[in-house]
Amino acid sequence: MHSTVCSFRTLDGVTLGVERFGDPAAPLVLLAGGTTMLSWPDPLCTALARGGRHVVRYDLRDSGTSTTVDPEAPAYTLRDLAADAAALARGLSERPAHLAGIGVGGMVAQVAALDHPDVFSALTLAGTRPIAPGPVDDDLPDHDAATMNRLFALPAPDWSDRATVAERAAASAEILGDDPTAARATAERVFDRTPSTEPAVQMANQLGIVFSKLDCTPRWRERLPNLAIPALVVHGRHNRFFPVGNGQALARTIPGARLLVLEQAATAIPDTAADEVAAAMLAL
């Protein structure tokens, strides 16, 4: 399906890179990446558009074609990223939007839905958890220790070299239980879309490392029971970065939320699950 790439400028001067699928007059599904828009696979975007939705995926700040300043010292907070999502949704449609976030983009989506309840009509959270980066709550499973040790043992690539960055992504995917071939191809696309070969900028695009430097306070988990919109939680059974207990906790906390566990998935949403995930999102 044909898509259109463009940009959106918020009232505070932030430019967000966006890509649109489907009819702009259709109900809006806004996809917050983690951190680039390519975290959301093309087949899922196409399936949602075939289902009669105007699908827009976008890059968070300091990634892709959105505003990039200094990923090593971001001057914004998680709540600013949530405000970006609300501003984009308002600018694209007069009707409330279905907001979806994956990974750390799921954290943005949770805060956006809580801080801007009039802007969003439904919420999908994929492969994420109900707290910010850092120490976890006692009832939530942390990153799988053996997996993290293997990830940290990988040599740092030359972030300015496309081939070594792509190979590093493939090696990380294999450790995480994702498809290395798909990860390599996505990393190459991310590299090609990144506005600079500066190592800090490339690393922010490839790893989303900027989130570890954001102000992610105050906590929002305790506010989740106040959500009054339909919600879907999607989680890979074999997710070793955010183990499935995190998705289960989200589904328990958000009133009426549906939990969809992808039995053959890990961190990423595989192309083979696109139709299943799209059907669940369209049912909200």
Secondary structure by P-SEA (a helix, b strand, c coil): cbbbbbccccccbbbbbbccccccccbbbbbbcccccccccaaaaaaaaaaccbbbbbbccccccccccccccccccaaaaaaaaaaaaaaccccccbbbbcaaaaaaaaaaaaaccccccbbbbcccccccccccccccccccaaaaaaaaaccccccccaaaaaaaaaaaaaaacccaaaaaaaaaaaaaacccccaaaaaaaacccccccccccccccccccccccbbbbbbbcccccccaaaaaaaaaaccbbbbbbcccccccccccaaaaaaaaaaac
